[in-house]
């Protein structure tokens, strides 16, 4: 059995301590928000909450559940996330699959063009003017189509497709399969781990995205949940609308309503992630090794 040297033992101890502290630093904000959302309003405002709820209280969640605006924003976010992720994966596949084939005419210039687009963005004002000229301001299509492809993810999926042996495609062609059939019946099933990883990246980005929605959308009925959270946290307008004058006191405050809304917003990702974690890890490793 291999015996660790004293230097390796010291390194392992330091590594475990460092990772434990990093995990605590990452986890604590979530724990604090969760504890504050279940605490009495005066305990939160007075800074009495650290890890455990103080004065256990569900009134903030009751206010969130009965606020109609949050469910409209929730439905919008679900729509943008589900439809947007499906469109993103479709467009990413349409870009990655041809680029994985060495026979593609102009393959190198196209890769260089995509790399350039990944490194150099056009900037806020040109993008906004482009959306305005296309008539996409205050439309759901702006968030679905406008940000449908992440060029880095195209390269990851391209690397995965390139790792699949060409002999499988040749055998399928001999059997009479078309290009679309080869993609759907061979490449897509083999790439489910990569799709799970990229789908998670896309979905989290759609779920947490608020900046462009705040810039491009005007209609309140089209705003996603994260824009509502922005109003809660920065502007404090929506949180005040949730509460009547008699509500504000020891049991519930705008701060506890904000924390409860954050927990409601984060809940779907927290529930889904454990079920696709194995595909997420496998997909990321494949993309990093095969690049």
N, C-alpha and C positions, 0 to 999 in steps of 0.2 A: 504494500500500500504506500502511495506517495506521501511523503512527510513534508509539510509546509515549512519553509524557512521562517525565521523571525521577521524578516522584512515583509514576506507575504502575509503573515498573520496580522501585522500592524496595518498593512494596506487593506485587508479584508475588514478589520474592525472599523477603520476610518470610512471605508466604502459603505458599510451597513449603517453607520451612524449618519453619514451624509445623506444617504437615500431615505432614511427614516425621517430626518428633519425636513428634507425636501417634500416628502409625502405629507407630513403634517402641515407644512406651509401651504401646500396645494389644497389640502382637504379642509383646513380650518375655515376659510371664507364660506364654504358651503355649509359647514356645521353651524357657523354663527348665524347665517341667514335662516336656516331651518329652525334653530332654537328661537330666534327673534320673532319669526312668524307665528310661533306657538306661545309667545309670552304676552304678558299684560303690557299695554301701551306705555304706562308710566315707568315700568322696569326697563324698557328699551331706551326711552329718552333719557333716563338717568344713568345709563351705562352699566346696569347691573347684570346684564346678560353676557355670558362668556361662552359657555359650552352647552349648558342645560337650560331649558325653558324656565323662566321665573314667573310664577303666577300663571300657570297653564291656562290658555285661552284660545278658543277656535273662532272668535268673533271676526278676526281679520279674514279668515277663509270664507266665512258666511257672507261678508261684504263683497268679496271677490266673486263668489258664485252668483250672487244676485245682481251683479252689475252687468247689464246687457252688452255694453260696449266691449267687454273682454271676450265674450263668446263670439261676437262678430270678428274681432281681431284673431281669435283662435282659429275660426273656420278659414279665414284668409290665409293664415300661416300654414295650416294643413294643406290647403290647395296649392300654395306656392311651393311647399316642400315636396309633396307627392308628385304633382304634375311636373314641377321644375326638375326634380331629380330624375324622373323618367326621361324627360327631354334631354337633360344633360348627358345621361348615359348613352342615349341613342346617338347624339351628335358626336360624342367622344369615340364611340365605336366606329362610326362612319369615317372618322378621321384616322383612328389608330390602325384599323384593319388594312386599308390600302397601303399605308406607310410601312407596314411590317413586311411588305412584299418587295424583294429586291428588283423584281421585274417592272415595278412602277416607273413610268417615264417621268423624269424630272424629280425623282425622289429626294436627292440631295438638296436642290434649291428649295423645295417645299419645306424640308426639315430646317433649313437655315432661316427661312421666312418665319416659321413658327417659333423658332428660338428667339429671333429678333422681337417678335410680338410678345414673347414671355418676359424678356428683359427690359423692354422699353414700352411703357404705357403712354397713351395719348394725352392723359391729363383730364382733370375734372370738367373744365369748360368745353373743350372740343367734344367730349362724350355727351354732355348735356345738349349741346347744339345739334349733334347728330340725332339724338332721340327726338328733339323738337322738330327737325326737318323731316323725320320719318313719321311724324304724327303719333308718337308713342307716349307722349306725356299724359299722365293720369290714365294709363291703361294697364291691365293685368299682364298683357303680352310683353310689356317692357321688362318685367322681372322674370318672365319665363324664357323668352327668346334672347333678350339682350345680354344675359350672362350665362349662356347655355354651355360654354366650353371653357374649361381650364386647360391651357396648353401643356402644363406640367403633367396633368393627368393623362393627356393624350400620349405623352412619351412613356409614361408608366405602362399603359395598356398596350402600346405598340411593342414595348420590350417583352411583355407577357406573350403576345401573339407570335413574336419572333422566336420564342423558345419552343413553340409547338413544332414538331418535326414536319418537314415538307412532304414526307412520304405519306402522311395521313391525307393530305389534300390530294396528292396524286392518285392514291387508291380510291378516293371518293370520286374523282373525275373519271377514272376508268369505269366505275359503277354507274356513271351517267349523271352524277350530281352536278347541279349548276353552282355558280358562285354564291348565290344567296343561300342555297341549301347547305353548302359547306360551312358558311359562316354561322347559320342558325343551328345546325345539327352537330357540328364538331367543335368549332371555336368557342361559341358562347357557353355550352355546358362545361367545357374544360376551364373556362375563365371565371367560374362563379365566385371563387375566392377573391379574385381581383375586382370583380364587379361589386362584391360586398364591401370591400375596402373603399373603393372609389365612391360607391353609393352612399356610404356613411359620411365620407368627406363632403360630398355634395349636399347631402341632407342636413348635416350640421351647419354648413355654410348658409343654406337657404333658411333654416330655422332661426339662426342667430343674426342673419343679415338685417340691418335696419337703415344703413346710410343711404343707399340708392333708393330704397322705398320712401324714405323721408324726403329725398330730393325730387323724385319723379312723380309721386302720387299726391293728389290733392283731395280726392273724395275720402271722407272719413270711413265710408263703408268698404273701402279697398285696402285700408292700412293693415299691415300685419301686427302681430302681437308685440314684436320688439319695438316698434314705433310707439305703441301705447306705453310700454315700459319706459321709453325715453321721456314721455310726458310725465309719467309717475315720478321718475327719479330726478330729472333735470328741471322740469317746469312745475311739477307738483299740482298740475291742474286736474288731471283725471283722478288723482287720489282724493282731492278735496270734493270732487263731484260724487265720489263713492260714499262719502260720509255726510251725514246731516250734522247740524250744530250740536244736537244733544248726544251724538255718538262720540264726539271727541272728548276724551277723558282718560280715566285710568285703564279702561279695558281695551280700547282700540285707538290707534292714532294713524295718521298718514304713513308713518314709517313702517308700522306693522302691516298695513295694507300693501305697501311696496314689497316687503319681504315675502308676503303670502303670494303676491302675483309672480314674483321671480320663481318661487318654488313651483307654482302651477305651470309656468312657462318651461321650466327645465325638466319637468316630470317625464314627458314622452321619451326624450333622449336617454334619460337615466334608465327607463324601463327597457328600451329596445337594445341598448348597447351590450348587455351581458349575453344576449342570444346570438349576436353576430360577431362577438369578440374574436372567436377562433378564426373566422374568415378574414377579419380585419388584420390580425397579426400575420397570417399566411400571405395575404395579398400584398402587404407592405414589404415583407421580406423578399417576395418574388420580384417585385418592382425594383428593389434596391440591389439585388444580386445580379439580375439579368440585364441591368442598364448598361 
